[in-house]
């Protein structure tokens, strides 16, 4: 900190050639003002929703009520026998869906925490929606193991509190680790999401007319005033939560993978599972972010905030993580071959050529092959291609979990145990219901909460740097500013 | 009918940009004010230094919160599994060598407790939540969460003077200076 900042010593002239410096690129296009950003993002909440919102919300809410509401009522009132599982294939669609949804959440935490710590400022436009997606995905995920326990009214036995049987949970079991990991993940993600939203809720509060709305936004914005004595602590809290969430997000899917990897079942008993699951979770999560953000961007006209650069970056992350996942698939096969273990080899041979070959094929083509078209810039710039790949990855990641869980359990050690599995209508309804629930919750989020982080987007503008005008008025003669290569993406492409 | 007495909260002055606010903050700091704050729609980089503020002490709270979580995780697992109710499952031991199997839960509880300490520590340090604040009576303060930059100097600051402080704020470039009053 300088005692005075008004006098600027002239920059010393350096000898030698000019140093090339990349121009700091604009994350927000069209030179939008602070007030425009406030208006546009708050407008999503304050204005009447477009007809399309109702057109999506009503079916999603109905599907959620029928699938989750009636599906679970029927399940609980009848018994878990209504699911298609048997005493051999004891994990079917339920655990597949659990792993699928919990994986979706990981992109939100990755964007909000890991990209924050690595100072990837482009995250500011997408982190709020991605975090919301995390919360809703974990809510969908939690339904499945909770009801999979059978007698759901006994689910509280999972909590480490003394009970009448004087039996404590088995803390050595990955299933209990999972309880702790998922519940911690949900709690921390919720705190992160909510704290990040407090300044933006205050923005909406300050725009409301006095009344119930203003009171509710006022209560949830906690009396935020945007003073630097608040921002200072707030920024520290945000940094701490990011630093806590980063190892947490890596731990959650690792622990989920331990559910499989610590068993001795061929096809599950592999050390590659934790990194493979984490990469797959980020991969699937980013695909889901694109699946919901690209339409939202179009519907609400957020093109200057969520630019083609954001979409390009996410496409590249999908390409990277998809390739990691592909490496893991191939390495699994290689290790099965190289181990020389008969059961291990047969388990993988069965996955590829057995009666579930179509699931393996869907997994391979959707997850490994489809993202490869993102090597070409032309494909990353075409929103139809981006959406197509994102949908393919959503499907492929579901099949990955199906392949891991069902094909393995269907062929265990003893041929006498071999069973085939197909889901009952209750399982299908429940899965469709969670999709409806996820989308309905997301639509409600768009309706009532600021879907883009207003404060952080304003912070990302170039003029938000308090020394911006000093840099403009006193350019450094020793450097040569060159445009960054992403600049070419700034022109909007057809969509 | 009751008569409402008004008490002066302080002056609120607007500054045109983040840069102006930053430079004005340095001058308010150097003038020796203590009860004052800069209000902006987003956190301004380096403003802590310009205001002469120390680094937030929140990490210390979180360090102890996290340590407590780690101890809780270890205690919960060790006491129940080894001391009170040793269970042998899958031939895994129930003694000190069991501890590595407790690491995931110790880790998760460390994060969980740290997260809660961050939340509640932050609220305590920010002195929030509160339902109202004198500044909300201002006619222009609602723009602090939109596109305006303000400095608020409180009347309880020992250096506060109704005329001199106003002149000082004008001098350092403050616009639309407003005397904010709260109902007593």
Boltz contact constraints between the chains, C-beta under 6 A:
constraints:
  - contact:
      token1: [A, 1]
      token2: [B, 49]
      max_distance: 6.0
  - contact:
      token1: [A, 5]
      token2: [B, 23]
      max_distance: 6.0
  - contact:
      token1: [A, 5]
      token2: [B, 26]
      max_distance: 6.0
  - contact:
      token1: [A, 34]
      token2: [B, 147]
      max_distance: 6.0
  - contact:
      token1: [A, 35]
      token2: [B, 147]
      max_distance: 6.0
  - contact:
      token1: [A, 38]
      token2: [B, 146]
      max_distance: 6.0
  - contact:
      token1: [A, 160]
      token2: [B, 76]
      max_distance: 6.0
  - contact:
      token1: [A, 168]
      token2: [B, 80]
      max_distance: 6.0
  - contact:
      token1: [A, 168]
      token2: [B, 85]
      max_distance: 6.0
  - contact:
      token1: [A, 170]
      token2: [B, 89]
      max_distance: 6.0
  - contact:
      token1: [A, 171]
      token2: [B, 77]
      max_distance: 6.0
  - contact:
      token1: [A, 171]
      token2: [B, 81]
      max_distance: 6.0
  - contact:
      token1: [A, 171]
      token2: [B, 102]
      max_distance: 6.0
  - contact:
      token1: [A, 171]
      token2: [B, 105]
      max_distance: 6.0
  - contact:
      token1: [A, 172]
      token2: [B, 92]
      max_distance: 6.0
  - contact:
      token1: [A, 172]
      token2: [B, 101]
      max_distance: 6.0
  - contact:
      token1: [A, 177]
      token2: [B, 104]
      max_distance: 6.0
  - contact:
      token1: [A, 180]
      token2: [B, 105]
      max_distance: 6.0
  - contact:
      token1: [A, 180]
      token2: [B, 108]
      max_distance: 6.0
  - contact:
      token1: [A, 181]
      token2: [B, 108]
      max_distance: 6.0
  - contact:
      token1: [A, 184]
      token2: [B, 108]
      max_distance: 6.0
  - contact:
      token1: [A, 184]
      token2: [B, 111]
      max_distance: 6.0
  - contact:
      token1: [A, 184]
      token2: [B, 112]
      max_distance: 6.0
  - contact:
      token1: [A, 188]
      token2: [B, 115]
      max_distance: 6.0
  - contact:
      token1: [A, 191]
      token2: [B, 115]
      max_distance: 6.0
  - contact:
      token1: [A, 191]
      token2: [B, 119]
      max_distance: 6.0
  - contact:
      token1: [A, 202]
      token2: [B, 145]
      max_distance: 6.0
  - contact:
      token1: [A, 203]
      token2: [B, 145]
      max_distance: 6.0
  - contact:
      token1: [A, 206]
      token2: [B, 142]
      max_distance: 6.0
  - contact:
      token1: [A, 206]
      token2: [B, 145]
      max_distance: 6.0
  - contact:
      token1: [A, 222]
      token2: [B, 128]
      max_distance: 6.0
  - contact:
      token1: [A, 222]
      token2: [B, 129]
      max_distance: 6.0
  - contact:
      token1: [A, 223]
      token2: [B, 128]
      max_distance: 6.0
  - contact:
      token1: [A, 223]
      token2: [B, 129]
      max_distance: 6.0
  - contact:
      token1: [A, 223]
      token2: [B, 130]
      max_distance: 6.0
  - contact:
      token1: [A, 226]
      token2: [B, 39]
      max_distance: 6.0
  - contact:
      token1: [A, 226]
      token2: [B, 40]
      max_distance: 6.0
  - contact:
      token1: [A, 226]
      token2: [B, 144]
      max_distance: 6.0
  - contact:
      token1: [A, 226]
      token2: [B, 145]
      max_distance: 6.0
  - contact:
      token1: [A, 227]
      token2: [B, 37]
      max_distance: 6.0
  - contact:
      token1: [A, 227]
      token2: [B, 39]
      max_distance: 6.0
  - contact:
      token1: [A, 228]
      token2: [B, 38]
      max_distance: 6.0
  - contact:
      token1: [A, 228]
      token2: [B, 47]
      max_distance: 6.0
  - contact:
      token1: [A, 228]
      token2: [B, 51]
      max_distance: 6.0
  - contact:
      token1: [A, 229]
      token2: [B, 37]
      max_distance: 6.0
  - contact:
      token1: [A, 230]
      token2: [B, 126]
      max_distance: 6.0
  - contact:
      token1: [A, 231]
      token2: [B, 43]
      max_distance: 6.0
  - contact:
      token1: [A, 232]
      token2: [B, 48]
      max_distance: 6.0
  - contact:
      token1: [A, 232]
      token2: [B, 53]
      max_distance: 6.0
  - contact:
      token1: [A, 232]
      token2: [B, 56]
      max_distance: 6.0
  - contact:
      token1: [A, 233]
      token2: [B, 56]
      max_distance: 6.0
  - contact:
      token1: [A, 233]
      token2: [B, 58]
      max_distance: 6.0
  - contact:
      token1: [A, 233]
      token2: [B, 122]
      max_distance: 6.0
  - contact:
      token1: [A, 233]
      token2: [B, 125]
      max_distance: 6.0
  - contact:
      token1: [A, 233]
      token2: [B, 126]
      max_distance: 6.0
  - contact:
      token1: [A, 235]
      token2: [B, 43]
      max_distance: 6.0
  - contact:
      token1: [A, 236]
      token2: [B, 56]
      max_distance: 6.0
  - contact:
      token1: [A, 236]
      token2: [B, 58]
      max_distance: 6.0
  - contact:
      token1: [A, 237]
      token2: [B, 58]
      max_distance: 6.0
  - contact:
      token1: [A, 237]
      token2: [B, 118]
      max_distance: 6.0
  - contact:
      token1: [A, 237]
      token2: [B, 122]
      max_distance: 6.0
  - contact:
      token1: [A, 240]
      token2: [B, 62]
      max_distance: 6.0
  - contact:
      token1: [A, 240]
      token2: [B, 118]
      max_distance: 6.0
  - contact:
      token1: [A, 241]
      token2: [B, 118]
      max_distance: 6.0
  - contact:
      token1: [A, 244]
      token2: [B, 111]
      max_distance: 6.0
  - contact:
      token1: [A, 244]
      token2: [B, 114]
      max_distance: 6.0
  - contact:
      token1: [A, 244]
      token2: [B, 115]
      max_distance: 6.0
  - contact:
      token1: [A, 248]
      token2: [B, 111]
      max_distance: 6.0
  - contact:
      token1: [A, 255]
      token2: [B, 104]
      max_distance: 6.0
  - contact:
      token1: [A, 455]
      token2: [B, 42]
      max_distance: 6.0
  - contact:
      token1: [A, 458]
      token2: [B, 41]
      max_distance: 6.0
  - contact:
      token1: [A, 458]
      token2: [B, 42]
      max_distance: 6.0
  - contact:
      token1: [A, 459]
      token2: [B, 42]
      max_distance: 6.0
  - contact:
      token1: [A, 464]
      token2: [B, 18]
      max_distance: 6.0
  - contact:
      token1: [A, 466]
      token2: [B, 18]
      max_distance: 6.0
  - contact:
      token1: [A, 466]
      token2: [B, 19]
      max_distance: 6.0
  - contact:
      token1: [A, 466]
      token2: [B, 22]
      max_distance: 6.0
  - contact:
      token1: [A, 466]
      token2: [B, 44]
      max_distance: 6.0
  - contact:
      token1: [A, 469]
      token2: [B, 19]
      max_distance: 6.0
